[in-house]
Amino acid sequence: MALAEQTYGFFIPTVSLMGVGCAKETGDQAKALGASKLLIVTDAGMKALGVADIVKGYVENAGLQAVIFAGAEPNPTDKNVADGVAAYQENQCDGIITLGGGSSHDCGKGVGLVIGSGGNIRDFEGLNKSTKPMPPFLAINTTAGTASEMTRFCIITNTDTHVKMAIVDWRCTPNIAINDPVLMVGMPPSLTAATGMDALTHAVEAYVSTIATPITDACAIKAIEIIAESLRPAVANGENMQARDQMAYAEYLAGMAFNNASLGYVHAMAHQLGGFYNLPHGVCNAVLLPVVCEFNAIANVKRFADIAVALGENIEGLSDVEAAEVAIAAIRRLSADVGIPTGLTELGVQEKDLETMAGNAQKDACMLTNPRKATLQQVVAIYKAAM
């Protein structure tokens, strides 16, 4: 039987640097892109810790200039983006460096989109709304979770509606992605856990996505294997450089997977929690992941059986349905081991908001590739099961 005609893209930065000490190459890479004065988009924490100044030094050592904008907030907003655009223009910059986790990268991508194509960041919600390239863009990652340093995804909160806008645009893929585990050592255990579970969610959702390909499958499964082996030791001892290095590879592989196979209802629903309550994205994903997997399992039990194996579980003699249950139990166990909250109630989520959030989740681009279609009431039920 002939396959239905369908084409697939694969999106990835032009250059990706990995390994201990690779962030020292930032200045040389910026120079290679033709930039001369770069806006370093980061958060107050990176500025206070002195990491932003270290990166500024790398830029200046290459004979370039840099200005630090530390206005990226957790769950960055359209206002953060507007402030970053103003800083870029006032300082007459011609390139962008993002430094931090997903919030810094998303904020910087928002700045880049507006600088490149004009308008307001709200104009870019949806798929490929930009019309011109961003300025030269380098993304330096300090967490092992979001993979925003290498994806075409940008999530910005609309301050009027409190909805997270999902921007998916190939032009906002950074030119250079830098993953230096040295910069991840300072992450506290709770952030290591949350970002690690975020990476696991990326890999799982990409593997069961309706547009998964053999390439994204390979990335997703390998990411799950590494996370199963390395997340616990990374949480237990943040200075375990081998675990940090492995988690950097895992989150990047998971990013390669979901950047091209997209995601599902975990992210569609987590975005609403972040927009409504300003909750940590990775924690929301971790709480929702096993519940959404239970809902999705009947759509493709074989894939969930594969996930069980990647998580290190023995499924010999089990049916695919039983193996899928083992996978979900293993996800719950990993989440508990690294200290993720047990439910949404613990995070302050209120039942009165569930239907509104479910309605917004139904409009989120991530739900389009979920393996099982859900009604509004089924999404509400998933939220309730995660409480």
Secondary structure, DSSP 8 states (H G I E B T S, - for coil): -------------SEEEESTTGGGGHHHHHHHTT-SEEEEE--HHHHHTTHHHHHHHHHHHTT-EEEEE----SS-BHHHHHHHHHHHHHTT--EEEEEESHHHHHHHHHHHHHHHH-S-GGGG-EES---S--S-EEEEE-SSS--TTT-SEEEEEETTTTEEEEEE-GGGS-SEEEE-GGGGTT--HHHHHHHHHHHHHHHHHHHT-TT--HHHHHHHHHHHHHHHHHHHHHHH-TT-HHHHHHHHHHHHHHHHHHHHH---HHHHHHHHHHHHH---HHHHHHHHHHHHHHHHGGG-HHHHHHHHHHTT---TT--HHHHHHHHHHHHHHHHHHTT--S-SGGGT--GGGHHHHHHHHTTSGGGGG-SS---HHHHHHHHHHT-
